[in-house]
């Protein structure tokens, strides 16, 4: 299909509200990214640019995981990609976020620094590995002093690391063993810095440093003996490698920030809650439902832990979830929450009554009143 024909297809799909057409629209734009320079010129044209921001954000928050991953891969090098979309993808699961963190020209230093503050350690490691990393981002990484992220930075030969930055990394290598090997190979290492690093590395790396910088090993070995005697009074902590498993509270904090961004952009919608459950993210579902309904988190948690699924149904009806979707939501919540909310098939039948002929505002008020009595 020609680029012009693909453009017409995109414009046609953009006018449709059908769910399948919305996903086809995302895939059509993803495929267009492979069309080369002619496609880039097209994506920067006024009619297409007018669609991008409104289309992408409204679609991607409800798109399946595989589509988001493909979108991230295709948009990773696109200079025309919407800024808000790239920032949302950068906060997604690490497999989805990795391509845009590594390559997107849309991400600026302030965006990367924000990721260092808001995202998981896995995301921070990808930031530290980003080619040509800017000095402000390097400074932020050093300030946070997270061992695994420091190690990733030490292995990034293209990052704008000053001799002073290397000295701080060498100082950290006293307690973080994983830093030593990448630092010994760093192209910015000088004679003086090599002598400082020599104190903390093993025999193989000492020989390598001595050969590379013509160091006086006898004098340095004497210094090592002295430093070891001093270290006996302290506690050493080593990090083996850089495989990091994010803490649960860290991931939940990141989810809260992501939900806040989507809510502020007007892109947090009921379909996002179903997507969260399908990806087995119960905490994200709870946070999304809480944010959409302006509920207290404890109210939502009490509803899903109860034996009355009609309470969860009222909460869902209060944010505009359709009656036809709720049975799927109930099944997924029960699957992720040890069978709760209980009530079995009879409870599910009662829950259907929560979707009566009334507005979401009435359902929301009814939920708040009912949960207060539980």
Secondary structure, DSSP 8 states (H G I E B T S, - for coil): --HHHHHHHHHHHHT---HHHHHHHHHHHHHHGGG-HHHHHHHTSHHHHHHHHHHHHHHHTTS-HHHHHHHHHHHTT-TTS-HHHHHHHHTS-HHHHHHHHHH-TT--HHHHHHHHHHS-HHHHHHHHHSTT--HHHHHHHHHHT-HHHHHHHHT-TTS---HHHHHHHHHHTTT-TTHHHHHHT-TT--HHHHHHHHTTS-HHHHHHHHHHHT--HHHHHHHHHHHHHHHTTS------SS-----HHHHHHHHHHHHHHHHHTT---HHHHHHHHHTT-HHHHHHHHHHHHT--HHHHHHHHTSS-HHHHHHHHHTTT--HHHHHHHHHHHHHHTTT-S--HHHHHHHHHTTS-SS-HHHHHHHHHHHHHT-
